[in-house]
Amino acid sequence: MRLLFKLILIILIPISIYSQNVIIIVMDGARYTETFGAEDPNMFIPHLWNDLKPLGTLFTNFRNEGYTETVPGHSSILTGTWQHIANNGSERPTKPTLFEYFRKEYGVPESENYVVAGKYKLNVLSYSTDSDYGSDYRASYIASDIEDNQVFSNVSTVMNTYHPRLMIINFPSVDREGHSGNWAEYTAAITVADSLIYEIWQQVESDGFYKDSTTVFITNDHGRHDDAHGGFQNHGDNCEGCQHIMMLALGKDVQQDAVITQTKYQIDIAPTVGQLLSFDTPKADGGYLFVITGIKDKGNPKTGYELFQNYPNPFNPTTIIKYSLNQAANVEILVHDILGRKVATLVDAYKLPGVYQEYFDGSNLSSGIYFYQLAANNFVQTKKFILMK
């Protein structure tokens, strides 16, 4: 009874268990072979490797398979779509950014959403050209052509003054030094960025507003050419060096000291952030980086789709999963473990309107927490269940 009561609390008061703030940190233009893919990562990223990696989940096959340039890469992160736009700052994202989704859903002020960048052209990230969203839901921004230390100073001021709940940070110096062609300065810039990222994490941990309620994503917008395609001085094609980038997630709702080897994509960040902050990202194309505990549990009145809590729960080894459809749809129900790995497909079929139930058998699985997810057209809903043998 006590366990069932706790599960009911998770459903009724989700605000206490999902992330309330998200910070996305972009180390601009670092190759994976000089970050987590280095022969000795401690050489270039000692803080990320020794201090932060044990606190979070490392994705070892994370990829930008769109335009491997600065503005398109950042725009893909924020929209959850591959953005084929100009890299000179003359074009805004064509799909809504996370800031626009967040502000439209909750009516939060502009100052709760921030772009802090060391490249002026990234001011275009503040809002998109999408006619359903746009400038009415813009983010605040500070974007100037400055170096990483100045970016950090701006970040610290913004965090202390405004406490934004959703922020993207661009550290530009690695990319600039890479273009200079000086290997020593390029790798030194990576180490400086590593130290500044660690200082941001320390600020998160020391600020009562952010501590224990913030998820941080550390990634790149793009990599750089591998040696077979011209070397570290440039980027912009689909070689492995340009497309394979880093991703470390840590903080609220993230598994500690975990490694995910599955292929994940830059466009998976936006839907994951939407789940963390409990808003929909209906125009995003990406999936989820991992299954998030404590996702807001709601049906969708516009579509009439609903996923119900399984019964019994906890279960051993079988349980019933029930769902309803008010409209016909292509339906998929997947089961994942706590690291986001798919362990079963219960449904993958076209279904007419009605109420359905499926039997799940966990005989071949270990005891633990699992998640089942209903996807029907653009609707997604996830619930947690417990296998207790």
C-alpha positions in Angstrom: 0.0 0.0 0.0 2.8 2.4 0.8 4.4 1.9 -2.6 1.1 2.4 -4.4 0.5 5.6 -2.4 3.8 7.0 -3.6 3.0 6.2 -7.2 -0.3 8.2 -6.8 1.6 11.1 -5.5 3.9 11.1 -8.5 0.9 11.3 -10.7 -0.9 14.0 -8.8 1.9 16.4 -8.0 4.5 16.0 -10.7 6.0 19.5 -10.2 8.1 18.1 -7.3 9.8 15.5 -9.3 10.7 16.8 -12.8 13.3 19.4 -13.7 12.3 23.0 -13.2 15.4 24.5 -15.0 17.4 23.5 -18.0 20.8 24.9 -19.1 22.3 23.9 -22.5 26.1 24.6 -22.8 27.7 24.4 -26.2 31.4 24.2 -26.6 31.6 25.5 -30.2 33.4 23.3 -32.7 35.3 20.8 -30.6 36.0 17.5 -32.2 35.0 14.3 -30.3 38.6 13.1 -30.6 39.7 16.0 -28.4 36.9 15.6 -25.8 35.5 12.3 -24.6 36.9 10.4 -27.6 40.5 11.4 -26.9 43.0 8.7 -26.1 43.4 10.4 -22.7 40.4 12.7 -22.1 42.0 13.9 -18.9 44.5 15.8 -21.1 42.0 18.2 -22.6 38.9 18.0 -20.4 39.9 17.2 -16.9 36.8 18.6 -15.2 34.3 17.1 -17.6 36.1 13.7 -17.4 36.9 13.5 -13.7 34.3 15.8 -12.0 31.2 15.9 -14.1 31.1 12.6 -16.0 30.5 10.6 -12.8 27.5 12.8 -12.0 25.7 12.2 -15.2 25.1 10.2 -18.4 27.6 10.2 -21.2 26.4 9.6 -24.8 29.3 8.0 -26.8 27.6 8.1 -30.2 25.9 11.5 -30.3 25.6 13.1 -33.8 24.9 16.2 -35.8 23.6 14.8 -39.1 22.4 18.2 -40.4 24.5 21.2 -41.4 27.8 21.1 -39.3 28.0 24.8 -38.9 27.5 27.1 -36.0 24.0 28.7 -36.6 22.4 25.6 -38.1 23.8 23.4 -35.3 22.6 25.7 -32.5 19.2 26.0 -34.2 18.9 22.2 -34.5 19.5 21.9 -30.8 16.8 24.4 -29.9 14.1 23.4 -32.5 14.5 19.6 -32.6 14.7 19.8 -36.4 17.6 19.8 -38.8 17.9 23.5 -39.7 19.3 24.2 -43.2 19.7 27.9 -42.7 22.5 30.3 -43.4 25.5 30.4 -41.1 26.0 34.1 -41.2 23.1 35.1 -38.9 20.9 36.4 -41.7 18.3 33.7 -41.2 16.4 32.7 -38.1 15.3 29.1 -37.3 12.3 28.1 -39.3 10.7 26.0 -36.6 9.8 27.1 -33.0 12.6 27.2 -30.5 12.4 25.8 -27.0 11.9 29.3 -25.7 8.8 29.8 -27.8 7.3 26.5 -26.7 8.0 27.3 -23.1 6.7 30.9 -23.1 3.5 30.0 -25.1 2.7 27.1 -22.8 3.2 28.8 -19.5 3.2 32.6 -20.2 6.6 33.0 -18.5 8.4 36.3 -19.0 11.1 36.8 -21.6 13.8 37.1 -18.9 13.2 33.5 -17.9 14.6 32.4 -21.2 18.1 33.4 -22.2 20.7 33.1 -25.1 24.2 34.0 -23.9 26.6 33.7 -26.8 30.1 34.7 -27.8 29.1 35.1 -31.4 26.9 38.0 -32.4 25.2 36.1 -35.2 23.6 33.7 -32.6 21.1 36.4 -31.6 18.9 34.8 -34.2 18.3 31.9 -31.8 16.0 34.1 -29.7 13.0 33.3 -31.8 12.0 31.6 -35.1 10.0 32.6 -38.2 7.3 30.1 -37.4 3.9 31.8 -37.8 2.4 30.0 -34.9 5.1 31.3 -32.5 7.7 33.9 -33.4 8.8 37.1 -31.7 5.9 37.3 -29.3 7.6 34.4 -27.5 11.2 35.5 -27.9 14.0 34.9 -25.4 16.3 37.6 -24.0 19.8 37.5 -25.4 23.3 38.7 -24.9 25.3 37.9 -28.1 28.6 39.6 -28.9 31.8 38.6 -30.6 33.8 37.9 -27.4 35.9 35.2 -25.9 35.0 32.5 -23.5 36.0 34.3 -20.3 33.7 37.2 -21.2 30.9 34.8 -22.0 31.3 33.2 -18.6 31.1 36.7 -16.9 27.9 37.4 -18.8 26.4 34.0 -17.9 27.2 34.5 -14.2 25.6 38.0 -14.2 22.4 36.6 -16.0 22.1 33.7 -13.6 22.5 35.9 -10.5 20.3 38.7 -11.8 17.4 37.0 -13.6 17.6 33.2 -12.7 16.4 32.1 -16.2 14.7 28.7 -16.2 15.8 27.9 -19.7 19.1 29.0 -21.2 21.6 28.2 -23.9 25.2 29.2 -23.6 27.7 29.4 -26.5 31.5 29.2 -25.7 33.0 30.3 -29.1 36.8 30.2 -28.5 37.5 26.6 -29.4 36.0 27.1 -32.9 38.0 30.3 -33.4 41.3 28.7 -32.4 40.5 25.7 -34.6 40.1 28.0 -37.6 43.5 29.6 -36.7 45.2 26.3 -37.5 47.3 26.4 -34.3 46.9 23.0 -32.6 48.3 24.1 -29.3 45.9 27.1 -29.1 42.9 25.0 -30.2 43.5 22.3 -27.5 44.2 25.0 -24.9 40.9 26.6 -25.7 39.2 23.3 -25.1 40.8 23.1 -21.6 39.7 26.7 -20.8 36.1 25.9 -21.9 36.2 22.8 -19.7 37.1 24.8 -16.7 34.4 27.4 -17.3 31.8 24.8 -17.8 32.8 23.3 -14.4 32.5 26.8 -12.9 28.9 27.0 -14.2 28.1 23.7 -12.6 29.5 24.9 -9.3 27.3 28.0 -9.6 24.3 25.8 -10.2 25.1 23.8 -7.2 25.7 26.8 -4.9 22.6 28.7 -5.9 19.4 27.7 -4.0 17.3 28.5 -7.1 19.1 26.0 -9.3 20.4 23.4 -6.9 18.6 20.0 -7.1 16.2 21.3 -9.7 18.3 21.9 -12.8 19.3 19.6 -15.7 22.5 20.6 -17.7 23.3 19.4 -21.2 26.9 19.8 -22.4 27.4 19.4 -26.1 28.8 20.8 -29.3 27.1 22.5 -32.3 29.4 20.6 -34.7 32.8 18.9 -34.7 35.7 19.5 -37.1 37.1 17.7 -40.1 38.8 14.4 -39.3 42.4 14.0 -40.6 41.1 12.2 -43.8 39.0 15.2 -44.7 41.4 18.2 -44.1 42.0 18.2 -40.4 40.9 20.3 -37.4 41.3 23.7 -39.1 37.8 23.5 -40.6 34.3 21.9 -40.6 31.1 21.8 -42.5 30.7 18.5 -44.3 29.4 15.1 -43.2 32.7 13.4 -42.3 32.9 11.6 -39.0 34.9 14.3 -37.4 32.2 16.9 -38.2 29.2 14.8 -37.2 30.4 12.9 -34.1 30.1 15.3 -31.2 29.9 15.1 -27.4 26.9 15.0 -25.1 27.0 14.8 -21.3 23.8 15.3 -19.4 23.7 15.7 -15.6 21.6 17.1 -12.8 17.9 16.6 -12.1 16.3 13.5 -13.6 19.6 12.2 -15.1 21.1 8.8 -14.2 24.5 9.2 -12.6 27.7 7.5 -13.8 25.9 6.0 -16.8 27.0 5.5 -20.5 24.6 5.3 -23.4 26.1 3.8 -26.5 23.0 3.9 -28.7 23.1 6.5 -31.5 21.4 9.7 -30.4 21.0 12.9 -32.3 21.3 16.7 -31.8 17.6 17.0 -32.6 16.8 14.8 -29.6 17.7 17.5 -27.2 14.6 19.7 -27.7 12.0 17.0 -27.1 13.9 15.8 -24.0 14.0 19.4 -22.6 10.2 19.6 -23.4 9.6 16.6 -21.2 11.8 17.9 -18.4 10.0 21.2 -18.3 6.7 19.6 -19.1 5.7 21.3 -22.4 5.0 19.8 -25.8 7.3 20.3 -28.8 4.8 19.4 -31.5 6.9 20.6 -34.5 10.1 18.9 -33.4 11.3 15.7 -35.3 13.7 14.3 -32.7 13.1 11.6 -30.1 14.2 11.4 -26.5 17.7 11.1 -25.2 16.6 9.0 -22.2 13.4 8.1 -20.4 12.6 10.7 -17.8 11.2 9.8 -14.4 8.3 11.9 -13.2 7.0 13.1 -16.6 3.9 15.1 -16.4 1.0 12.7 -16.7 -1.8 14.0 -18.8 -4.0 13.0 -21.7 -4.5 15.1 -24.7 -8.0 16.7 -25.1 -7.3 17.7 -28.7 -6.6 14.2 -29.9 -8.5 12.1 -27.3 -5.6 9.7 -26.8 -4.9 8.5 -23.3 -2.6 5.9 -21.7 -3.7 4.5 -18.4 -1.7 3.3 -15.5 -1.0 -0.5 -15.7 -2.6 -3.0 -13.3 -1.3 -4.5 -11.2 1.6 -2.3 -10.3 4.1 -3.5 -9.1 3.8 -6.7 -11.0 5.4 -10.1 -11.3 5.8 -11.0 -14.1 2.6 -9.9 -16.1 0.5 -6.8 -16.1 -2.2 -5.1 -18.2 -1.7 -1.9 -20.1 -4.8 -0.1 -21.2 -5.2 2.8 -23.6 -7.9 4.7 -25.5 -8.2 6.3 -28.9 -10.9 8.7 -29.9 -9.4 8.9 -33.4 -7.8 6.2 -35.6 -4.1 6.3 -35.5 -0.8 4.5 -36.2 -0.1 3.3 -32.6 3.2 2.3 -31.1 3.7 1.2 -27.5 7.3 0.6 -26.4 8.8 -0.5 -23.1 12.2 1.0 -22.1 14.5 0.4 -19.1 15.7 3.2 -16.9 18.6 4.0 -19.3 16.2 4.5 -22.2 17.0 1.2 -23.9 14.1 -0.5 -25.7 13.2 -3.8 -24.2 9.9 -4.6 -25.9 7.5 -3.5 -28.5 3.9 -4.2 -27.4 2.0 -2.5 -30.3 3.1 -1.3 -33.8 -0.1 -1.2 -35.8 -2.9 1.0 -37.2 -5.8 1.1 -34.7 -9.4 2.3 -35.0 -11.1 4.4 -32.3 -11.7 2.4 -29.1 -10.3 1.2 -25.8 -7.6 -1.4 -25.9 -5.6 -3.4 -23.5 -2.3 -5.3 -23.9 -0.6 -7.8 -21.7 3.1 -7.3 -20.9 5.2 -10.2 -19.7 8.4 -9.3 -17.9 9.6 -12.9 -17.4 12.8 -12.3 -19.2 13.6 -9.0 -17.5 15.3 -8.2 -14.2 13.4 -6.5 -11.3 13.4 -2.8 -11.5 11.8 0.4 -12.9 10.6 0.4 -16.5 8.6 2.8 -18.7 5.9 2.2 -21.2 5.2 4.8 -23.9 2.3 5.4 -26.2 2.9 7.2 -29.5 -0.1 7.9 -31.7 0.4 10.4 -34.5 2.0 13.4 -32.8 0.9 12.4 -29.3 3.3 10.8 -26.8 2.6 9.8 -23.3 4.9 7.8 -20.9 4.2 6.0 -17.6 6.4 4.2 -15.1 5.8 0.7 -13.8 7.8 -1.6 -11.5 8.7 -5.3 -12.1 9.2 -6.8 -8.6 10.3 -10.5 -8.7 
